[in-house]
Amino acid sequence: MAGTKTPQISIIGSLNIDFVTTTPRCPAPGETLTATSLSVSAGGKGGNQAVACGRSSFTSKSTQDVSVSMIGAVGAEDPYYDSLLKPALENSGVNTTAIEKSKTQTGSASIIVEEINGENRILFVPGANHAGMMTGVAPILSALENAQPDVVVLQGEIPRSTTIGLLEHFNAGDKAQVVFNPAPVFPDGIPLSALQRTGVLIMNETEVVQMTEFIGNSIEGELVPEKAAQAFHDRAGVEIVLITLGAQGVYYSTRSGKRGLVPGVKVAKVLDTTAAGDTFVGYFATAVARLLATGKSLEAFDDVQVAVEKANAAAAMCVQRQGAMQSIPFAYDL
């Protein structure tokens, strides 16, 4: 019966340990600066988005209305998984039973955060994210056999071939809807054939310019979100396109003709932009899962703007906190 199914989300992606250095400014080439602090925390775009999905599904401290599972890989000998990553995921309502322990090291990110504006620079070492089951589609699909997700969330920190294979699998036929955040954008891009029929495509300004090149619609001059979004509807059949525009807000567009700009949320001070985009992705993916679990299709998503507004509000709260996973708010805090 429609409305009785518990929404299911599976996030397939990266799991990292983040080494975050806070500094007044980034050093110039050859320069040594005294930084303010160093912290070690759980991260990775896949892990961050899983935490965002989990935390956005807590309607109260004791009630979680969406089932969230993480598919990924970590180093078998890494003490940070049991002490940092696993607790961060599970305390956010994320099932970790499908996370593989690989023979290589856990992925890592070295992040420099400037105190003056909260902007970050990131160096990513893939590690286990590019090893073991993450290098093939079949092992991942096997790990998903019991999950039966309504929504599958994908990003760009696992191998390109795996991402393409997963897009082709889920976008073909009546399977889980894909929420795809192509970040970072693969240098060789995503083939148009793999993007066909993607449910939701979420990009920032830089990513949308890069991605349009791979669908044969390069942007010349200033980005016009309306034109860029329409290109993905027309050429790739993407149902919902979301373009995050920083302080300007978020532009949304659907194939059925709903479109608009949700203004940015003004905050007193931006402390750290790490995981803000992942927070947005997770909150919107949860809204999609709730819709699909009622038996409705993405075409019938009448509350797209409301979902964007809530995801935007969550991201705004995130940038006022330090760190990655720990900065993502629970829904009952909004």
Secondary structure, 3 states (H helix, E strand, C coil): CCCCCCCEEEEECCCEEEEEEEECCCCCCCCCCCCCEEEEEEECHHHHHHHHHHHHCEEECCEECCEEEEECEEECCCHHHHHHHHHHHHCCCEECCCCEEECCCCEEEEEEEECCCCCEEEEEECHHHHCHHHHCHHHHHHHCCCCCCCEEEECCCCCHHHHHHHHHHHHCCCCCEEEECCCCCCCCCCCHHHHCCCCEEEEEHHHHHHHHHCCCCCCCCCCCHHHHHHHHHHHHCCCEEEEECHHHEEEEEECCCCEEEEECCCCCCCCCCCCHHHHHHHHHHHHHHHHHHCCCCHHHCCCHHHHHHHHHHHHHHHCCCCCCHHHCCCHHHC
